[in-house]
Amino acid sequence: MAFWRSKKTPTSETESPQDPPAEPGSGSPDTSRSEPTAGSSAGLLGRIRSGLQKTRQALNTDIRDLFKGDGRLVDDEFLGELFAKLIRTDMGAGPAEELRDDIGKRFRGRKVHEEEVIDSIVQQTIQMLEQDAAPLNLADKPTVILVVGVNGSGKTTSIGKLSHFLASSGKTIVLGAGDTFRAAAVEQLTIWSQRIGCDIVTAGQGADPASVAYKTVEKAIQTDADVAIIDTAGRLQTQSNLMQELDKIRRVVGKHNADAPHEVLLVLDATAGQNALSQARGFSEAAGCTGIILAKLDGSARGGVILPIRRQFELPVRFVGLGEGIEDIAEFDAESFARALFKD
């Protein structure tokens, strides 16, 4: 397909492999997809609905089970059962309580039908997920984006999708393979750069990640690129020495531009459920995160985890990952997400 032909020959410090191993838990770049239809709200909703299919099916089955015949009286028993159904999506006790209490306030003592309850939950969920932040803080050239997360969260794949998303809107990209501890990460990111047609900066295994980050921004300046996106090694939020390394990377890229990095995006695995909360807490404190990419929504029935993330942290969800194809990423939209979460 013409889409897969590079726009230009990417440059790299290392020779690129032919068949890289996949990032743990993320899969290899999917070459079977075609270019998405940009700017289509119907296409966006469709992709989000597809990604949330498992969560929506579980929720709808559970909520339908609450209703019998011509409706159900909203009483303590009903509200308790509703709470139990909601919490199964890993949205946590806090958001589930808010949704339950809102239903009680609106309908207590009345007989209601399934659609009334779902419509009310959707509206309340939209309010809980609304955020003011723009999708990305695209600064003066080059915008520097640092991507962090635990091993297997889908960082490298998310970078590939984000790069394609930005390139499709006319942005020029330079990638930095800063995960120098895992050779497969460099190989995988190199393949992504070839498919997208963008430059990449790499170094040998075990090289200083901060040096790769510095050279990536330097390359972006030299080539007048719009965006520099830097991968980092996966790490647990409890590994203080590795978290300090992120601080070093931030300082180094700041030598080129005092405002860099302009974005620090935390990739969270939707299948991790409540574990994603401790990851968000640790990384947001140590790495100065500015936003979240919620990956692997298509493989999870726990899409509700986005609610406690938004409730507990003032971090906007920038993007959601909806599959392994290069176009399977979407800017987060509260209304589209809430409707795709609860509505057939």
Secondary structure, 3 states (H helix, E strand, C coil): CHHHCCCCCCCCCCCCCCCCCCECCCECCECCCCCCCCCCHHHHHHHHHHHCHHHHHHHHHHHHCCCECCEEECCHHHHHHHHHHHHCCCCCHHHHHHHHHHHHHHHCCCEECHHHHHHHHHHHHHHHHCCCCCCCCCCCCCEEEEEECCCCCCHHHHHHHHHHHHHHCCCCEEEECCCCCCHHHHHHHHHHHHHHCCEEECCCCCCCHHHHHHHHHHHHHHCCCCEEEEECCCCCCCCHHHHHHHHHHHHHHCCCCCCCCCEEEEEEEHHHCCHHHHHHHHHHHHHCCCEEEEECHHHCCCHHHHHHHHHHCCCCEEEEECCCECCCEEECCHHHHHHHHHCC
